[in-house]
Amino acid sequence: MTHTPFMDVAGLHLLFTPTISGGPARRATVTGLRAQLLWLLLTAADVNPTVFDLSRLLPDVPSVAFHPAAP
């Protein structure tokens, strides 16, 4: 994403829309995030974490479904 200076919601849908049924599963990992794209991803995940689950793109982010054990 180093050469992506700007992304809007259409770009988010390209990153998060599941593959067409019957097609091969795909996995994307984003690197080289610029400030605007990082802000967009974090904002989208904050507003709707189940749709914009950052663990699908950023390997070091725990899944939304991950719930740590209660103390």
Sequence and secondary structure as in RCSB ss.txt:
>XXXX:A:sequence
MTHTPFMDVAGLHLLFTPTISGGPARRATVTGLRAQLLWLLLTAADVNPTVFDLSRLLPDVPSVAFHPAAP
>XXXX:A:secstr
 TT     HHHHHHHHS   TTS        S  HHHHHHHHHHHHH TTTS GGGT TTS  TT      
